[in-house]
């Protein structure tokens, strides 16, 4: 086998029936030659959009399977040593799978509902403005990623084997395309079934999965975590505990603090969602009025360094969702939070992205009295203001983009993908000055980098506040065990050690491996 690099047109590269024939023609191979796409990425830097590909060409040897991970080879862990995993997001699910692979029995606790039952609660948020504090876009099987987008790219290549994570997802029903695309994406419509398949693997191999099981107490003896208690009063004991509760489980941070388990404030980011017509972004990126039937909805990544009152802070795009929707992501009544998602086909008329400002510890001085929870308190205060300005429902405050940069309240708003609806406000009444002014500066800069981006056909929707956890649960850099509480392994986004589905999954695997390494004997 050898790898060749070639360039095809989008019509050739994304032709589901004849793509391999086009590859053979370019390489001058026989019509029956065995070829397979290894990597694929879109190059839109010139006027003529191209698709760059790495292609595997096989000689007489058999074509090996792309996916080597085999669910059927996992051991049965009934009766094996128990590790309790708190949280069934990507970190918790992949930790549970890895524990099984290493011969341990995972006991997975999830405060929310299973992935199918969550749908009714999401419908209630969108249509009735009712927020279920235990079942929403953030809480429930699969975590925030299940119904938020399903992007699978990460810069955290040193944290683990990205390819392995993608293999496991394919083994549970994802398309093999995620293993070849430069920016892989599953889609919110397909992720639920994959998550359900992972849960079934865990149970089939002897693990336990408990839904509607909210942890309310940590039982510590000496300096060791011995058990956790659920709201029902049920006690869950284990030889070790992986805490993978996500960035929005605020009550967990507060319970840890009350139990004198060390936590600390950390930098995070907060801002807004900006929504454009997808056609506008396509025109900018592909330099054409119509992308046609073969090019996918285009995306972008932007960053700008701002200066305000002598302090430099970055402003950057986050979780860009081409052909997507803005969704309500509050986890409690009395707050408005927005996020983005895309279905697998990315065929919505809208493109949206978080545009967020980096917030450092010194920016939280007004909340210093809350100690390690100061960032959380700042976050909550802004979300409450967004709720109040939106009319004390899940209606979100919004402003047209040029109007925002000119501090002008919009007389009307554009159509939107955000189902609960928008209310025109002056966003400087929602956002603190140090965030508001940096966003204005950044949007003007983005308009210069992408001609046509700064337009009143776009609008901002507030607030995008759950980009990452404002709290870190400190752990040893090597063992991954909590710095002062033994047998507790903080994990994933909520613990402050990941930033997306893949990085959280890799962190979950690493924590499982360290439990076995430290406590196997």
Residue, then its C-alpha position, 0 to 999 in steps of 0.5 A: x500500500x502507498x499513499x498518493x496526494x491528488x486534487x479533485x473538483x468538489x463535483x468529483x470528490x463528493x460524488x458518492x457513486x463515482x468518486x473512486x472512479x475519478x480517483x483512479x482516472x487521475x492516478x491512471x489506475x485500472x478500473x478495478x484497482x483497490x483505492x481508499x480515501x485516507x484524508x480529505x479537505x476543502x481548499x477555498x483559498x483561490x477562486x476555484x475551490x478544490x478538494x485536496x485528498x490523500x488516497x491509499x492505493x493497494x496492490x495485491x494485498x488485501x484491503x485492511x479494515x479501516x476500523x480495528x476497534x471491535x465491540x465483540x472483543x470487549x471482556x465481560x466485567x460482571x463481578x469485576x472491580x467497580x469504578x463509579x463514573x459520574x456523568x454520561x457525557x463523552x468523558x464519562x461514556x468513553x471512560x466507562x468503555x475504557x474501564x471495560x476494556x481494561x477489565x473493570x466494571x463501570x457504574x455510570x450515574x447520570x442526573x438526566x434522562x436517556x437520550x430519547x426521553x430528553x427530546x420531550x424536555x428540549x421541545x418544552x424549552x423551545x415551544x413552552x419556555x419551560x426549563x427542566x433543571x435535570x433534562x435539557x441541552x446540557x444534562x442527560x445522556x450524551x451530555x451537551x454534545x449530543x444535541x449541540x452539534x457533534x463536531x469532532x475536531x480538536x487541537x488536543x492531539x497530545x492528550x490521546x489517540x484521536x483516531x481511536x476515538x473516531x474508530x469507537x464512534x464508527x464502531x457504534x454507528x457513525x459514518x466512516x467519513x469522520x475518519x477522513x474529513x479534515x473537520x469531521x462532524x456527525x450531526x445532532x440528528x445522528x448522534x443520539x442513536x450512536x450514544x444509545x449504542x454506546x450505552x448498550x455496549x456498556x450494559x451488555x458487557x456488565x457495566x451499569x447505567x443509572x439515569x435520573x441519578x443526581x449526585x448530591x453528596x460526596x462521602x470522604x473519610x480521611x483524605x479518600x472518597x469512599x462513596x457518593x450519595x444520590x438525591x434518592x438517598x442511594x449510596x454508590x460505593x466504588x474503588x475509584x470515582x471519575x467525576x465527569x459532570x460537564x461545565x454546567x453542573x454548578x451544584x457539583x462545584x458547590x457541593x465539592x466546595x462544601x465538602x472541602x474538596x479543593x476547587x479553583x477559579x479558572x479563566x473562561x470565555x463569554x460572549x454572544x452567538x452571531x447568526x448570518x444567512x448561510x448564503x452570505x458565508x458561502x459567498x465570502x468563503x467560496x467566492x461564488x453566489x451559489x455553492x451548488x450541490x457538492x460543496x458543503x455549507x462553509x464555515x469560518x474561524x476568526x480571532x482578534x486581539x483587543x485592548x481595553x483599559x490597558x488589558x489585552x484579551x482575545x476574542x474568537x469564534x467558537x463552535x461555528x455551526x454552518x447550516x445550523x441552528x441556535x438553541x436554548x441551553x439554559x439549565x435552570x429557570x431565570x437564565x438565558x443561554x444560547x448554543x449552536x448545533x448542526x444536523x448532519x446535512x448542514x442544510x439550514x438556511x443559517x450559519x451561526x457561531x459563538x463569538x466570545x471574549x477571553x475572561x481572565x481571573x483579574x476580570x472577576x474582581x467584583x466577585x472576589x468574595x465568592x473565592x473559587x466560584x467567582x467566575x461561576x457567579x459572573x457567568x450567572x449574573x450575565x445569564x440572569x440579565x439576558x433573561x430579564x432583558x429577554x422578557x423573563x422567558x427563553x426569548x433571547x435578547x438580540x441586535x443586528x450586527x452593524x447596529x451593535x457596533x454603533x450602539x444602536x438598538x435595532x428597529x427590527x430583527x432578521x428571521x432566525x433559527x432560534x425557536x423561542x424567539x428574539x427581542x430587540x435590545x441594546x446588548x450593552x445593557x446585557x453585557x459588562x463593558x469589558x465584554x461589550x467593547x471588546x466584541x464591538x472591536x472584534x466584529x469591526x476587525x472581522x468585517x475587514x478580514x471577511x468582506x461582507x461579514x459585518x452586515x445588518x443581515x446578521x444579528x447577535x443573540x445573547x448570551x453564549x456563556x458555557x464555552x468552558x468551565x469557570x472552575x477547575x478541579x485540580x488534579x496531579x498532572x501525571x496520576x490525574x488524581x485529585x491533588x488532595x482527595x484520593x480515588x477522585x479523578x476529575x475529568x473532562x470539560x467540567x473539571x477544566x481539562x477538555x474543550x469538546x467531544x473528542x478531547x473530553x473522550x480522550x480525557x475520560x480514557x486517560x482517567x480510566x487508564x490511571x485508575x487501573x494503573x494506580x489501583x489494580x493491585 
